[in-house]
Amino acid sequence: MNIVIIGNGISGISTARWLRKLSDHNITVISSESDHFYSRTALMYIYMGHMRYQDTKPYEDYFWEKNRIDLVNDHVEGVNYETKTLTLKKGNTLQYDKLVLALGSKSNKFGWPGQDLNKVTGLYNLQDLEKIEAYSDGLNRAVIVGGGLIGIELAEMFHSRHIPVTMFVREKSFWDAVLPQEESQMITRHILKNGIDLRLGTNLKEIVDDGKGNACAAIALESGDKVDCGYVGLTAGVSPNVDWLKESGLKINRGIIVNDKLETNQSDVYAIGDCAEQANPLPGRRGVEAIWYTGRMMGETCAYNICGHDISYNPGIWFNSAKFIDIEYQVYGEVLAKPKEHHKALYWEHEDGEKSVRILYDINDESIVGFNLMGIRFRHEVCEKWLREKTNVKEVIANLTLANFDPEFYKKHEEEIAKSFSNQCDLNFSTPKKSNLDRVLSFLKA
């Protein structure tokens, strides 16, 4: 059986690897982005000098031939589902028995004048990084349009080279559509503390052409202020890279609609990763989730189903992690910018204003529903177990030391956190017990 995968990101490559583990089928991966799979989340570290491109490739170049996975560097321009034929940009065609669409995302553009000028990019793929690198030589200022995780990554990249940065962010506080108010304000303070010109409540009106097809300034919609710059980064989110398939016969909403087996409405065609949209997402999950680990899980699930195993995609409890310059961020479970009526939040913030712990629980049965962490690390396995088992919030607070995963010699704050939480409500918390590895392992085995 010939299996063709379009896209060599984490979802497509996970499919290929699991197909090879499970079968002897012919596997072909097509990508026009790069010859080999690399970690897209590491793009910023290449620019910052922390890694080289070859360091971002999890597998040696000989891995693919050794595992009989054919790599094709080309761009798919058309799909015929009846004849099961792909048309490639270089003029070749390719037959498939099973097709996996792992098309990823594209940076959002909202019709701004000048958005297609030179020296304007997003930050999604290797080509974006190459352009940003080329534009950085002698750059007087960069303007970034949009906040969120991609926007702050790009700001940190320029900041690492001492290139002045202005950010146009439409929200009143950074990422306040996702983060609760206190955490959003914390990140806002941290961005300003690092010398970044953060302009909140500001939308882009126009990117100015220098007369030679290059961006030379950005104009704010509300104030009309003009910011001279040599580069504009569009980081107002991403969306599924599916526009070229909308007339092909696939059922597409925001992304390609798939069932719990990741099958599309076309026979023998699957969609996974950023481009896929769950027809019936599980509680607490969204239809489209452009997250690294969900792409990996979809890839494995897809491979099992192609090989005849009947497995439903189940990403489990929501989690994510990121970094806002120097502040690490983790979220587990259901933590909304505005909590549900039956959810109550307990919040502790360190006096330095750059560490916090938020715990949400259901007031009906006092079961834990979510954790939001800034500057403090919790163990994934512990948080997941508490959430999965709907552990009582009193028990969680009494055993916070089980969750702490900060490096050795970091100061621990669990007792302070518990005391703070006990003052916020009428729950009686016991003092956290001293943690050790044996207790953690015994807890996880229970």
C-alpha positions, -999 to +999 in steps of 0.1 A: +000+000+000+013+035-009+007+060+018+015+097+010+018+124+036+017+160+026+036+180+052+067+172+072+059+189+105+054+171+138+020+156+128+031+143+094+064+129+106+048+112+136+024+095+112+054+083+091+073+070+121+044+051+135+035+037+101+069+023+098+067+008+133+034-008+126+038-018+089+059-025+058+038-001+037+054+024+012+056+058+028+062+091+010+064+125+027+061+156+006+072+191+017+082+223+000+094+239+032+126+218+040+143+187+030+141+172+065+119+174+095+130+200+121+115+215+153+095+245+142+092+256+179+130+261+178+130+288+151+135+316+176+165+299+191+183+297+157+179+334+153+191+341+189+222+320+184+212+293+209+210+266+183+220+259+147+195+246+121+211+212+122+206+211+160+168+214+155+166+182+134+157+153+158+169+127+134+201+123+114+197+128+077+203+090+071+174+081+093+148+084+065+165+061+040+173+037+068+137+035+077+125+035+041+106+068+043+108+086+009+112+124+011+100+145-018+109+182-018+080+196-039+047+215-036+013+198-041-009+219-064-038+196-069-056+165-056-079+141-075-097+120-050-114+098-077-081+087-093-061+091-061-036+113-079-015+143-067-002+169-090+031+184-081+045+219-089+076+204-106+054+186-131+053+151-116+023+132-104+020+108-075-004+080-068-017+071-033-038+045-017-041+064+015-035+102+018-026+121+050-031+159+049-007+174+075-007+209+060+000+230+091-010+267+095-004+300+079+001+334+094-031+355+095-035+385+072-066+407+075-064+427+043-041+455+057-028+478+030+009+469+025+006+435+040+023+419+010+053+442+008+088+431+011+102+431+047+068+419+060+065+383+072+050+361+098+069+337+120+058+302+112+083+284+089+119+282+079+114+306+050+100+332+074+131+329+095+154+332+065+137+364+055+138+378+090+175+371+092+181+388+059+161+419+070+178+422+103+212+435+091+212+472+099+176+471+111+166+504+129+133+491+143+109+463+140+071+466+144+052+436+155+014+434+149-004+412+173+004+397+207+001+362+219+028+336+219+042+342+184+043+379+189+063+378+221+087+352+206+094+375+177+099+405+200+123+385+222+143+376+190+148+412+180+154+422+216+182+397+219+201+416+192+193+450+207+170+459+178+143+483+191+108+467+190+073+483+189+043+460+194+008+469+182-016+449+204-053+454+201-061+441+236-062+464+267-037+441+285-014+415+269-032+383+257-062+391+280-085+371+258-066+340+271-050+349+304-069+360+335-065+396+344-037+393+370-015+371+347-021+393+317-011+424+337+020+406+349+031+398+314+023+434+303+046+447+331+073+423+322+073+433+285+076+470+294+103+462+319+124+447+291+123+479+272+098+469+245+075+496+232+042+479+239+012+499+225-020+484+239-054+490+224-037+496+191-047+482+157-027+483+124-042+506+098-015+505+071+020+493+063+038+521+043+056+514+010+090+531+006+083+534-031+105+504-039+081+477-026+095+476+009+079+483+042+092+514+058+066+523+085+035+512+102+005+534+110-018+528+139-055+529+133-068+547+164-042+574+168-028+577+133+007+575+148+034+565+123+062+543+135+092+542+111+107+507+108+126+484+085+105+453+091+069+445+101+060+411+117+024+399+113+017+377+144-020+381+148-025+344+151-025+316+126-052+297+107-053+263+090-035+262+057-065+249+037-075+277+013-061+259-017-084+229-010-117+246-004-130+238-039-116+203-040-146+185-025-133+183+011-156+193+038-139+224+053-151+248+080-122+266+097-101+235+091-107+202+074-135+184+092-125+150+106-142+124+127-127+108+158-106+085+135-092+116+118-110+106+085-123+133+062-154+131+040-132+118+011-125+081+011-089+071+022-081+107+031-071+118+066-063+152+080-042+159+111-024+186+130-031+223+126-052+219+095-077+195+110-109+204+128-127+179+150-163+175+140-172+167+177-144+179+200-142+164+234-153+185+264-128+211+273-111+209+238-115+231+207-121+219+172-088+233+159-058+231+182-025+243+167-004+227+194+028+206+190+017+178+212-017+174+196-001+171+163+021+143+176-008+125+191-029+129+159+000+115+139+002+083+160-036+079+160-037+083+122-010+057+117-029+031+138-061+037+119-045+034+085-030+001+096-064-013+105-064-006+143-096+011+154-085+040+176-102+072+185-083+104+188-083+115+225-059+143+235-069+141+271-068+170+295-058+204+280-024+217+287+001+241+272+034+258+281+053+288+268+077+315+278+071+353+279+107+364+277+119+354+312+086+342+327+077+305+321+040+297+316+020+265+322-017+258+320-035+226+328-072+220+326-099+247+322-085+281+329-104+309+311-098+346+310-133+349+326-141+318+347-174+300+345-200+309+372-195+277+391-157+279+390-139+297+418-103+309+415-076+309+442-047+332+432-013+338+448+013+362+434+048+365+447+060+399+459+084+402+429+054+403+406+068+376+383+055+344+399+020+333+404-002+302+410-039+301+401-060+271+410-096+268+399-122+245+415-159+237+411-178+252+439-205+225+436-182+196+447-149+214+454-132+193+426-101+208+410-106+220+374-075+239+364-040+253+371-024+284+357+013+289+366+037+318+360+074+315+369+068+283+388+068+247+374+044+220+383+047+183+373+026+174+344+018+139+357+007+152+391-016+179+377-031+155+351-038+129+378-056+155+401-076+168+372-085+134+358-096+121+392-114+154+401-095+156+433-109+178+461-092+212+462-084+208+499-063+177+491-046+194+463-035+224+484-024+201+512-001+183+488+013+210+466+048+199+471+040+168+451+035+191+421+065+214+424+090+207+396+113+237+399+150+229+395+172+221+425+181+251+447+151+271+436+132+286+465+099+268+472+067+287+480+041+260+487+036+269+524+032+306+515+007+297+487-014+275+510-016+302+536-027+327+510-054+304+497-067+297+532-072+334+537-092+337+504-120+313+513-134+291+541-116+259+531-093+246+558-059+237+543-033+217+561+003+228+559+021+212+529+042+182+537+079+180+529+082+166+494+106+139+482+109+117+451+096+086+468+063+104+477+059+116+441+064+082+427+041+065+452+014+092+444+017+086+406+014+048+411-016+050+434 
